[in-house]
Amino acid sequence: MALVGLVRVSTSKQETARQHDDLDPICVKVFEEKISGTIKVADRPGLQAALAYLRPGDLLTVQEADRLGRNLLEGLIVLNDLFQQGISVKVLHGIAAGEHTERSLILDLALALAEDRRRDIARKTRDGLDAAARRGRKGGRPRVVDADKRRAILARHAEGQSLREISRGVGVSLAVVHGEVAAARTTEPVSSQGG
């Protein structure tokens, strides 16, 4: 019986080191995926590679139950698919820690709690941003456009380039270009017609 690890995060900006620290020393091989919003096992390349590598009696090993899926539904679908294929799961941490050969209340509960925790974090983040906005501070992601890029966008727009051309030329998304052009239009001084 071998342990085969699966590391999963939702975005490429999320860190995987903590999961690797737990899985690398005990697993014969660890597969990694950075994927979000997919509920089908067939659409998850890291999981598919791990499944292809697993042999009868091996355990698919994850740090916590929520690494199997982002939410309760996704996690349950993945678990059902695994168990139907005769693949057992080993969870290292959390209330579902242990080896599982079939769905259980504790696994379902671990996935439900993880989903609830994510919802709670999202709610607290929104509440914090709203509170900051009421105090005149704006939160959120840092702007991708500095003064140089803004000048380049506006200069190219003044030359008559399309928003798509500007996007490719400056190396920012079309939405960012559109936003900068729209913002420039609203801040342009209105010239008065002299007589």
N, C-alpha and C positions, 0 to 999 in steps of 0.2 A: 504494500500500500504506500503510495507516494502522495505528497501534498503538492498540488499545482495551484499557484497563486494567481489571483486576479486583482489588479489595481485599477480603480476607475475614478475619474473625476469628470466633471461636466464640461469644463472649458480648458483651453490650452494655458490659461493664466493661473490655474490652480496648481498647487504644489502636490507632488506625489511622494515626496521623500519619507514622510511619516508612515505611509502604508508600506513602502519598500523596506523601511527599517524593521517592520514587524514580519513581513513575508519572506524577504530574501534569505535570512538565515535558516529557515525551516522548510522552504519549498525547493523542489528539484528544478523548477522553472517558474518564472513569474511573467505573466502577460499583462500588458497595460493598454488602457484605452481612455481616450479623452473624447467623450461623446455625450450629447445631451438630448433629452426629449425623445428617445427611441424606446418603444416598449417591446419590440420583437427581438427575440434572441438572434434571429437570422440577420438582423441589421446591425449587430454589434461585433465589429471585427476582432477586438481583443478577446471577447467571450468566445467567439467562434474558433479562434486559434487555440484557446485553452481547451475547448471541448474536443478539438481534433487531436490534441496532445494527450488527453486523459486516457488511461487504460482502465479496464474493469478493476474495481476495488480502490482506485485513486479517489482523492477528495479534492473538489474545487474549494480553495481556501480564500477567504476574504477577511479583511481586518474587522469590519462591522457589517451587519446585515444590510445596511442601506447602500453598500457598495454594489449590491446586486441590482438595485434600481433606485431611481430618484424619488419615487413616491410609492405608496402602498400598492396601487394597481400594477405598476411596472415591476416592482419586486415580486409580487405574487405570480405574475405571468412568467417571469424568469424562473422562479422556484418550481412552478408546475411543469414547465418545459424540462428543467433539469431532472426532476424526480421521475417524469415519464420516460426519460432516456436512461434511467437507472443510475444517475450520477448523484452522489452524496455531496453535501456541503459542510464545510467546517468554518465556523465563525469564531474569530479569536477574542473579540471584546464585546462588551455590552450584555444586555439581558439574555440575548440568544446565543451567548458563547457556548460552543460545543459542537458536536457532530450531529448532523441531521440527515436522515434518509427519506423523510417525508415531511409534508407540511405539518405545522403544529401551531397551537395557539400562541406559544412564546415567540415563534418566528413572525407570525402575523402581527403580534403586538410590537415587536421590535421595529418592523417596517412602518407601522402606524405611528409609533412614537417619533421615528425619524422624520416622517412627513410633517407631523405636528410641530416638531422643533424647527424645521425649515420655514413653515408658515409663520411661526412666532418670530423668528429672526427677521423675516421679510416685513412683518407688521411693525416691529420695533424700529427697523431701518426707516420705513416710511414715516412713522411718528417722529423720529429724530429729525428727518429732513423737513417735515412740516413745521416742527418747532423752530428749527434754525431759520426757515423762510420767514416765519412770523417776526423773527428778530432781525430780519434784513440780510441774513447770510444765505448764500446759495450753496447747496451741497451737490453731490453727484459726481460723475466721472470728470476728470480733468479735461479741459479743452484740448483738442488735437491740433488746433490751428493757432500758431503763434503769430506775431506781428508780420514776420517775413512772408509766411504762407498766405496771410490775409491780403497783403499787398500784391502778391503774385496772382492770387485768385481774382482780385478786383481789376488788376492791370490786364489780365487775359480776357476778362469779361468785357472790359472797355474796348479791347481790340476786336471784339465780335466773336470770340471762340465760343463754342457751345459748352454748356455745363458739363457734358460728358467728356469733352476734350480737356477741359480744365481739370476735371477730376483725375483723369489719367496722367496729365502733365505734372500736376502738383503732388499727386500721390495720396489723395484723401478721397473719402467716399463721395458719391454724387449728392447724398443728403447733406453732407457738410458744406459742399460748394453752394448748394441751393440756399442753405441757411445763411451763409456769409453774404451772398448776393442780396438776399431778402433783407438782412439786417442793414446792409449798406444803403439800400433804397429808403428804409425808414429813417435813417439818420442823416440823409442828404439834406442840406439846407435848401429851402425853397427860395429860388431867385425871384426877385421882384422885377417886374417889367417897368422900365423907366419911360417917361413920356417926353 
